[in-house]
Every structure is written in structure tokens, then in C-alpha cells.
Amino acid sequence: MSQNTALLVIDVQESFRHTPYFEESGLTKFIAAQQALIGGAEAAGIPVVQIFHVDGDRAFSTESGFIRTFEGISINPSVTFQKNRHSAFVGTGLDVWLTQRGINRLIVSGIRTEQCCETTTRHAADLGYKVDYVTEATLTFPMTHASGEVFSPADIAKRTELVLSGRFARIATVEDAINDLRKAD
């Protein structure tokens, strides 16, 4: 698997600490899972693609100084892209970069589970990529439905797995993804 695989690390950036919805619950587990996935990819020699979200929103603007790797994450990316849409494929050149390297399988991780990570996964599947979606290496925050019902990060992650599994991606744990990379070496 590793010869044609890349790890996408989506929006793992300091911007989120400066949003009104940021909260620390799940952060420690996320950082450990994300770092393990990055380390596994690096050990297997597969490209690590870092993607930053940049737009006019205060915390996500280049002037903010927050478009940098999330504290606690150590990453030495093979390439970095900036996006201003939910999908990492829109307007970034990511598809071209992957295609030029013969990459047809992606491991998706990052922030936010149901937004940029899920959207990038759907878009990748529609473009013909095989995708492993590593939920435990994604992070999100509580959301309130129009009815007033609050959905926890666990609720959101479960829903994301439900809609992606078997249609757009294989749902994998960090351990699954790393073991698959080791087997291919």
C-alpha cells in the first residue's frame, strides 16, 4: 500500500484555538493519534501532505499569525498546500501533485471531522482515490442543531463514519493505517 499512498494532515493549525467554538475536550487524544499517524507515515516513507485553511476569517487569515502547525504536533511535510474551501482539492493543485507521483490511496486526518476532513474524503472518492478515513486522528467540536439539540464530538464522529463507510472510505484506526503501511514495506 505505501508505494501509492499519501497521508493528508488537514487544517491541523493554531487558527482553531482562536475561534469561539474551540474546546479542549478530546484534544490530548487527538494530538497523540495524529502524531502517531504522522510518525507511522514517515517511518513507512510515504509523503505527508500538510494542508492549511486560509481565508478572510480573522483566525484563518494570513495576517493572524495562526496559519501554522497546531502546538503539540511535530510534522515535516513533503509538501504544503493552502486552501480556502472545505475540500483540499479545490483550487490547490493537490490532485495534480498526487497524480504526478502515482498516488491513488489517501489516509485522511485532521480538523474538523465533519467539515474539511469529510468533504475532502468525499471529493477524493469522487476523483477515484481509495481513502482510509482515520476518525481518531480527526478532531471536532460540539455543534448545536437548529432545534437546540447539542451534538457532541463523539456524536459527530459517529455520524461521519456512518455516511462515509463503504461509500467514500474505509474507516480505519491509527493502528490499522500504520499496520497497513508496515505490511507494504
N, C-alpha and C positions, 0 to 999 in steps of 0.2 A: 504493500500500500504506500510506503513512504516515498517511492520514486516519483509518484504523480500527485502528491498531497501537499497542501499548504495549511497552516494554521492562521485563521483570521482572529485578530485581537481588536475588537470593535469598541471604540469610544471609551476605552479604559483611561480616562483623563480627569484631571483635577476639576474641571468645569462642574462636575456633579456635586462636589462638596459646597458649591456656591449657589445652589438652587434652593427654592423654598421647600421642595419635596424630599430633599436628601435626608436620609436617616441611616444610622449606623447598624441597625439590625441586619444580620447576615453578612456584614462586611468582612469580618475576620475569616469566615469560612470561604467566602468568595475569593479573597486575596490568596489564601492558601491553595484553593483549587486552580485559580488562574495561573499562579506561579508554577504549580506542578505541571500544568499543561504546557506552559512555555518551556520549562526545563525538559520535559519529555520530547517536545518537538525539536529543541536544539540538540539534544543527545542523539536523536534519530537523523539529524542533518536535514530536516525539512525546513523550507522557508517559513519564517514567522512574519506575517504581514500586519503591521500596525496601522490602524485607521483612526483618524481623529475627526470628530464632528466640529465644523466651523461654520457659524452663521452670524447673523446680526444680533442674536440674543446676547445680552450682557455677559453672562458666564461663558458663552461659547464664541465670543468674538476674539479675534487675534489680539486686540488691544487689552483684553482682560488679563493676559498672562497665564491663564488657566489651561491653555491648549498644550498640555504637557502630560506625561505619563503619571497616572494615579500613584500617590505615595504608597510605598509598600510593595510595588511591583517593579521587578528588575527585568528589563527587556532590551535586547539588542536586535532590532528588527532587520530583516533582509531588505525591506522596503517600507516606506510610509506613504500613505495616501491621506488626503483631506477630502471630506465630503460635506455637502450641505443639504443632503436629502436623507431619508431614512435608510435607503438601500446603499450599501457600499459600492454598488456597481454603477450608480447613476452619476455620470459626468466625472469619473475619477481616473479612468484608464485601467482599473483593476482587471477587468476581463481580458484586455489586451496583454497585460503583464503576465497573467496566469497562462493564457493560451500560448504565448511565446515560449513558455517554459514547459509546456506539455502537461500542465497541472489540470486534472479533471476531478479531483476529490478535495473537499474542503472540510476543515474542522472549524466550527463556529463557536466563538466565545465572546464575552464582553458585557457591556452595559448598554442598554436596558433589554431585559429578556424579551418583552413583548413588542418592543418597538424596533430599534435598528437591528438587533440580532435576528429576530423573527423575520423582519422584512427582507434582510439580506439573504436569509436561508431560502425563503420563497423565491426570490429573484434568481438565486444561484440554481435552484432546482429547475426553474423555467428555462434557464440558459443551458441546461444539460449537465450540470455538475452533480456528482454524488456528494451528499452532505451528511456529516456527523454533527449533530447539534448537542453540545455538552452543557446541559442545563445547569449543573452545579458550578460551572465556570461562567455563569451569567449572573447578573445582579439586576434587581429592580426594586421598586419602592411601592408602598401601598397606593392604591388608586380608589377614588370614590365614584361610584356609578351615579347616573342622574337620579336614581331612586333614593340615593343616600347610603346605599349598601357599600361598605368598605371591603375591597378585595385585598388580601394580604399578598406579600410577595410569593408565598407558597401557593396561594390560590392562582395567581397569575402564571406562575411557572407550570403548574399542573395543566392549566388551560392551554398554554403554549405547546406543551408536549402533546396534548390531545390533538390539536389541529395540525401539527407538523408530522407526527409519527406515521410512517408508512406512505405518506403522500408527498412530502417535501424532504424528509430527512429520516435518518436513523437516529433515535435518541440514544446517546452514549454517556457513560460516566467518564470521568477523567481517567480512571483505571482502564476502562475499555479502550479508550482512544490511545493511551500510552502503550498498552499491551499490543494493540494492532500495529503500532509503529515499530515496536521491538521485533515483532514476528516478521516484518517485511525486510528487516536489515539482514 
